[in-house]
């Protein structure tokens, strides 16, 4: 894993074979990973899913190369244990360890790849079959926006410019619907029905479509953007994307995050984040407004209600009202 740094001296005894320089990744392991990516692509994995698999399996292969693990038959349970220990003791540039969910994100694709190698007859037994994954954290969102916070963020873009008007319309859609950044970036003009004020999210997370309501204010901003700003952004062929980059090309996900992050910082709230800030705000404020959590689950596109229930812990307004009305010390 070339981008991870070895900073914990207590790990040296666990991994005395670690090289001091980055070794060349094994062609054997790399070719096996490419076969797996092709298989996942045929099975219909999303572009984002394939990108994550490619990244984390490649990181594991690079880590193996630094320890002279070059062939499939060298992938033993002991190697997987050492890799898991490595991620546990790794420290980021800020000195902090990886979050449990970050370690899970790196381990799960590797485990899936190794299991596929067994099914494909390339390994007799998966070296990760007995690996115990760390338990996922159910962490609350770190930065929560109040309605006043949201309004300050939405007011940042200069709507006298085409880019500013696009950014305002994008953030209005994010706040109104709670869609993910990849879903926003993939929206086509044909997915929007301004007359009915509905938005069709095609092939969202889990490859599922869903139809969502678009608030009246968001619809007005999008209508204004389509009339005066979007035509200025198109140069040459039109990709059909609802919110293109300047020149008409699709917005990349990192750039989309940077756009929202810059506006959030410019609002002077002292709260960091990007597209998910508005997604969290939508869910929390709807819940505090009395929405049934099952409707919020549909809005967010969560496959399981337990994922949505995290917002019951951050929607504090109703709990405060009950506390004030019933707690003897609050009266």
C-alpha positions in Angstrom: 0.0 0.0 0.0 2.2 2.8 -1.3 0.3 5.7 0.2 0.3 4.3 3.7 3.2 5.2 5.9 4.9 2.9 8.4 5.1 5.0 11.7 4.4 2.7 14.6 7.6 1.0 15.9 5.6 -1.6 17.8 4.7 -3.1 14.4 8.2 -3.8 13.4 8.3 -7.2 15.2 5.1 -8.2 13.4 6.6 -7.4 10.0 10.4 -7.7 10.0 10.3 -8.5 6.2 9.0 -5.0 5.2 11.2 -3.4 2.6 12.4 0.1 2.9 11.4 1.1 -0.6 8.3 0.4 -2.6 8.6 -2.8 -4.6 7.2 -3.5 -8.0 3.7 -4.9 -7.8 3.5 -8.6 -8.7 2.3 -9.3 -12.3 0.7 -12.5 -11.0 -1.4 -10.7 -8.3 -2.1 -7.7 -10.6 -3.4 -10.0 -13.4 -5.6 -11.8 -11.0 -7.1 -8.5 -9.7 -7.8 -7.4 -13.3 -9.7 -10.6 -13.9 -11.8 -10.0 -10.8 -12.5 -6.4 -11.9 -13.7 -7.7 -15.3 -15.9 -10.2 -13.5 -17.4 -7.5 -11.3 -18.0 -5.3 -14.3 -19.9 -8.1 -16.1 -22.0 -8.6 -12.9 -23.0 -4.9 -13.2 -21.0 -3.2 -10.5 -21.2 0.6 -10.6 -18.3 2.7 -11.7 -17.9 3.9 -8.2 -17.9 0.4 -6.9 -15.3 -0.7 -9.4 -13.1 2.3 -8.6 -13.1 1.3 -4.9 -12.3 -2.3 -5.6 -9.5 -1.3 -7.9 -8.0 1.1 -5.4 -8.1 -1.1 -2.3 -7.1 -4.4 -4.0 -4.2 -2.5 -5.6 -3.2 -1.1 -2.2 -3.1 -4.6 -0.8 -1.0 -5.9 -3.8 1.5 -3.0 -3.3 1.7 -3.8 0.4 2.4 -7.5 -0.5 5.1 -6.5 -3.0 6.9 -4.6 -0.3 7.1 -7.8 1.7 8.0 -10.0 -1.3 4.6 -11.7 -1.5 4.5 -12.1 -5.2 2.4 -15.2 -6.0 -1.2 -16.3 -5.3 0.0 -19.3 -3.3 1.9 -17.0 -0.9 -1.4 -15.4 0.2 -1.9 -17.2 3.5 -4.0 -16.4 6.5 -0.9 -15.1 8.2 -0.4 -12.6 5.4 -4.0 -11.3 5.8 -3.5 -11.1 9.6 -0.4 -9.0 9.2 -2.2 -6.7 6.7 -5.0 -6.3 9.2 -2.6 -5.5 12.0 -0.8 -3.0 9.7 -4.0 -1.1 9.0 -4.7 -1.1 12.8 -1.5 0.5 13.7 -1.2 2.8 10.7 -1.2 6.6 11.5 -2.4 9.2 9.0 -0.5 12.4 8.3 -2.4 14.1 11.2 -1.2 11.4 13.5 -4.6 9.8 13.9 -5.4 6.1 13.3 -7.7 5.0 10.6 -11.4 4.9 11.6 -12.9 1.4 11.9 -15.1 2.1 8.9 -12.0 3.1 6.9 -10.3 -0.2 7.7 -13.5 -2.0 6.7 -13.5 -0.2 3.4 -10.0 -1.4 2.7 -10.5 -5.0 3.9 -13.9 -5.9 2.4 -12.9 -5.6 -1.3 -9.7 -7.7 -0.6 -11.8 -10.4 1.1 -14.3 -10.4 -1.9 -11.4 -10.7 -4.3 -9.9 -13.6 -2.5 -13.2 -15.4 -2.2 -13.7 -15.0 -6.0 -10.3 -16.5 -6.6 -11.4 -19.6 -4.7 -14.7 -19.9 -6.7 -12.7 -19.4 -9.9 -10.3 -22.3 -9.0 -7.2 -20.1 -8.6 -6.9 -20.6 -4.8 -7.8 -23.8 -2.9 -9.0 -21.9 0.2 -9.5 -18.2 0.8 -6.8 -16.9 3.2 -9.4 -14.4 4.5 -12.1 -17.0 5.2 -11.3 -17.0 9.0 -10.5 -13.2 9.1 -12.6 -11.4 11.7 -13.5 -8.0 10.4 -13.7 -5.1 12.9 -17.2 -4.1 14.0 -18.6 -1.2 12.0 -18.9 2.1 13.9 -22.4 3.7 14.0 -21.0 7.2 14.2 -23.1 10.4 14.2 -22.3 12.9 11.5 -19.5 15.1 12.7 -20.9 18.4 11.4 -24.6 19.1 11.6 -26.2 22.1 10.0 -29.1 24.0 11.4 -31.6 25.6 9.0 -29.9 28.9 9.5 -26.6 27.3 8.7 -28.0 25.8 5.5 -29.4 29.2 4.4 -25.9 30.8 4.9 -24.3 28.1 2.8 -26.9 28.4 0.0 -26.5 32.2 -0.1 -22.7 32.0 -0.8 -22.6 31.5 -4.6 -22.7 34.6 -6.7 -25.8 34.0 -8.7 -25.0 36.9 -11.1 -22.6 34.5 -12.8 -23.4 31.3 -14.6 -21.1 29.2 -12.4 -22.6 30.7 -9.2 -26.2 30.1 -10.4 -25.3 26.5 -11.2 -23.8 26.0 -7.8 -26.8 27.5 -6.1 -29.2 25.3 -8.0 -27.1 22.2 -7.3 -27.0 22.9 -3.6 -30.7 23.6 -3.5 -31.3 20.2 -5.1 -28.9 18.5 -2.7 -30.7 20.0 0.3 -34.2 19.5 -1.1 -33.8 15.8 -2.0 -30.8 14.6 0.1 -29.3 12.7 -2.9 -25.7 11.6 -3.0 -23.0 13.4 -4.9 -22.7 10.6 -7.5 -26.5 10.8 -8.0 -26.3 14.5 -8.5 -23.4 14.3 -10.9 -25.2 11.7 -12.9 -28.5 13.6 -13.3 -29.7 14.1 -16.9 -32.0 16.9 -17.9 -34.5 14.3 -18.8 -34.6 13.1 -15.2 -36.2 16.4 -14.1 -39.9 17.2 -14.3 -40.3 20.8 -13.2 -44.0 20.8 -13.9 -44.6 18.0 -11.4 -41.6 19.0 -9.3 -40.1 15.5 -9.2 -36.6 14.1 -9.8 -35.8 10.6 -11.1 -32.6 9.2 -9.6 -31.4 6.5 -12.0 -29.2 3.7 -10.9 -28.5 5.1 -7.4 -26.5 3.1 -4.8 -27.4 -0.5 -5.1 -28.3 0.1 -8.8 -31.8 1.2 -7.8 -34.0 3.9 -9.3 -36.1 6.1 -7.1 -38.5 9.1 -7.7 -38.1 12.0 -5.3 -40.1 15.2 -4.7 -38.3 18.5 -5.5 -39.2 21.4 -3.2 -40.8 24.5 -4.8 -37.8 26.7 -4.0 -35.3 24.3 -5.4 -37.5 23.9 -8.5 -37.5 27.7 -9.0 -33.7 27.9 -8.7 -33.3 25.0 -11.2 -35.7 26.7 -13.6 -33.8 29.9 -13.4 -30.5 28.1 -13.9 -31.7 26.2 -16.9 -33.0 29.4 -18.6 -30.0 31.6 -18.2 -26.9 29.8 -16.8 -26.7 26.3 -18.4 -26.7 27.5 -22.0 -23.6 29.6 -21.1 -21.8 26.5 -19.8 -22.2 24.4 -22.9 -19.4 24.5 -25.4 -19.7 22.1 -28.3 -21.4 18.7 -27.7 -24.0 18.7 -24.9 -23.6 15.7 -22.6 -27.1 16.1 -21.4 -26.0 16.3 -17.8 -28.3 18.6 -15.7 -25.3 20.2 -14.0 -22.2 20.1 -16.3 -18.8 21.6 -15.7 -17.8 24.7 -17.7 -17.5 23.6 -21.2 -20.3 21.1 -20.9 -18.4 18.1 -19.6 -19.7 16.0 -16.7 -18.6 17.2 -13.2 -16.1 14.8 -11.5 -17.1 13.7 -8.0 -13.9 15.1 -6.3 -14.6 18.5 -8.0 -18.2 18.4 -7.0 -17.2 17.8 -3.4 -14.7 20.7 -3.6 -17.3 23.1 -4.9 -19.7 22.5 -2.0 -16.8 22.4 0.5 -15.6 25.8 -0.6 -19.0 27.3 -0.3 -19.5 25.7 3.2 -16.2 27.2 4.3 -17.0 30.6 2.8 -20.2 30.6 4.9 -18.0 31.0 8.0 -19.7 28.3 10.0 -16.6 26.6 11.3 -18.1 23.3 10.1 -16.3 21.2 7.6 -17.9 18.9 5.0 -19.2 18.9 1.5 -22.2 17.3 -0.3 -23.1 15.1 2.7 -23.5 18.2 4.9 -26.7 19.0 3.0 -27.8 15.4 2.8 -27.5 15.1 6.6 -29.2 18.4 7.1 -32.2 17.4 5.0 -32.7 14.1 6.9 -32.3 15.6 10.3 -34.5 18.6 9.7 -37.2 16.5 8.1 -37.2 14.1 11.1 -37.4 17.1 13.5 -40.3 18.4 11.5 -42.2 15.2 12.1 -41.5 13.1 9.1 -41.8 9.3 9.5 -38.4 7.8 9.4 -39.5 5.3 6.7 -40.1 8.3 4.3 -36.7 9.6 5.1 -35.3 6.1 4.3 -36.9 6.3 0.8 -35.5 9.9 0.3 -32.0 8.8 1.2 -32.1 5.6 -0.8 -31.1 3.4 2.2 -31.7 -0.3 1.7 -32.1 -0.9 5.4 -34.0 1.1 8.0 -31.2 0.7 10.5 -29.0 2.9 8.3 -31.5 5.7 8.5 -32.0 5.3 12.2 -28.7 7.1 12.9 -30.7 10.3 12.3 -32.9 9.6 15.3 -29.9 10.3 17.4 -29.1 13.7 15.9 -32.6 15.0 15.5 -32.6 16.5 19.0 -35.5 18.9 18.8 -38.3 16.5 19.7 -36.2 14.9 22.5 -35.5 18.4 23.9 -39.3 19.1 23.9 -40.1 15.9 25.7 -37.2 16.5 28.2 -38.4 20.0 28.9 -42.0 18.8 29.4 -41.3 15.8 31.6 -37.9 16.1 33.4 -38.3 17.6 36.9 -34.9 19.4 36.6 -35.9 21.0 33.4 -38.9 22.9 34.8 
